[in-house]
């Protein structure tokens, strides 16, 4: 019973800010902070859509969401392709230096973006990529953690399946696409969601390498509301709701596979 | 015409493990050869080498008189049934059977015909739309056989295909495999650790241990004339009793293997190997079924202590200790019907003709 109580409290701690954001987005701006801290703030007396109208009026929201979907979607798609192949090569193919590369991949997992942001900035400046979609996509396609997730999942797939396909006459790429990928849906879903979540909320790197609204993603859009007067919390909450919605949809659609994938890759949630 | 030959094949893995040493074997067209041996003896490695899933370290593998060492698996025209069936879990039975044919770019019409024929042979018609997860062990096994057969391979490899089945199903599928092999006359290499499977299925049986071929021959040859202690112990259920002894000339000039101080095991004749001297250390071998509780003409009587009995229905396995012999390995007798030990000691009878003799290095002498 006490366990359920503790878990219930934890759930509340996580849900309260989300609830506040949703209810705040439907309140007149003047009431948003006024009622904060009270239980009644979750149940607005008056529901208005002015905050949402404000968002569309003050910034080019459609452009921001398009940028975010385009950047995140491209990273997810190319990331699944490149990282799954890398994970497969590390787990199944025999080549010189494989163990060294694997050790390198594992070591890279612990290096945060902040540690390499400045040298990476110089590099992309050298390539002339600043203020483009490319600069926000290319550095994040290959991902050490994704490669490691694929690697551990492929290790657990019965080798006989691939050997049977080899004897049946399938070539390596055919084995990968026809036998390995269909049996690795959980890990593909897990990597897709994890990559999507990380990239959807990406802030520091786009801030460093872009300056135009035409290529900037949603997190930089929401930041504008803090710097463009007047500071209206209702608008920020409305922007936040619209920003979180796609994430929720993606998670709900892939939830079953995601849980399966996280469990089967041995990663603790 | 499909023959298979291993010529002095050795296999050493990257970690230094030697799986196979100087292995030579020729399998004739349409023959079913069973490779039998304990776990880790290298028998599955032989199959994988022939399939092209592993590379040989030394020696040659020939299929139809052609060296195939450098030929990739799909071009060897072989088919393999794996221990865990290796059915593609995301495909239904029909797609599993179609997969090898698609790889061969078979026309759709002939593909449907082949699958229909194979489904008829293996009784798979009702299962074609099911996924592997919806099949029982026996059904999976039949689908795996079907997937191997659709390509009409020249050589058929089976890697412990019955080991995941229960005893009843195993006996049934064993009979099915035997019947199918006789009907299709495919050259077949069958790997198992179960000597009953080996004896019942194989035209010839190859006994392997520690990467070396101990003996190859017809099942009756292996049973009646084992060339080593390992084969004698491995073939037969239970295996042959092996008793450490010394060669001696007993009364009436009859040669005996003297075990301990009290047990004289009579030999039918003097060992042919001239270098064997009286007093030489040897091993005497007695099959459990050669031991009787009924006296017969010219047989030896042994007094033994009964330790335990295992009643199997039509027969009883009885474990005895012989007087004056170290109590490490009991003498096992296979006696008909139900055996009730009458008192502590029992009289056992053995005829000299049924006693085997092995050199101290394990090779057969008599």
Boltz contact constraints between the chains, C-beta under 6 A:
constraints:
  - contact:
      token1: [A, 160]
      token2: [B, 82]
      max_distance: 6.0
  - contact:
      token1: [A, 160]
      token2: [B, 84]
      max_distance: 6.0
  - contact:
      token1: [A, 160]
      token2: [B, 86]
      max_distance: 6.0
  - contact:
      token1: [A, 161]
      token2: [B, 86]
      max_distance: 6.0
  - contact:
      token1: [A, 163]
      token2: [B, 53]
      max_distance: 6.0
  - contact:
      token1: [A, 164]
      token2: [B, 86]
      max_distance: 6.0
  - contact:
      token1: [A, 166]
      token2: [B, 73]
      max_distance: 6.0
  - contact:
      token1: [A, 167]
      token2: [B, 51]
      max_distance: 6.0
  - contact:
      token1: [A, 167]
      token2: [B, 73]
      max_distance: 6.0
  - contact:
      token1: [A, 167]
      token2: [B, 80]
      max_distance: 6.0
  - contact:
      token1: [A, 168]
      token2: [B, 99]
      max_distance: 6.0
  - contact:
      token1: [A, 168]
      token2: [B, 100]
      max_distance: 6.0
  - contact:
      token1: [A, 168]
      token2: [B, 103]
      max_distance: 6.0
  - contact:
      token1: [A, 169]
      token2: [B, 74]
      max_distance: 6.0
  - contact:
      token1: [A, 169]
      token2: [B, 103]
      max_distance: 6.0
  - contact:
      token1: [A, 170]
      token2: [B, 103]
      max_distance: 6.0
  - contact:
      token1: [A, 182]
      token2: [B, 90]
      max_distance: 6.0
  - contact:
      token1: [A, 183]
      token2: [B, 90]
      max_distance: 6.0
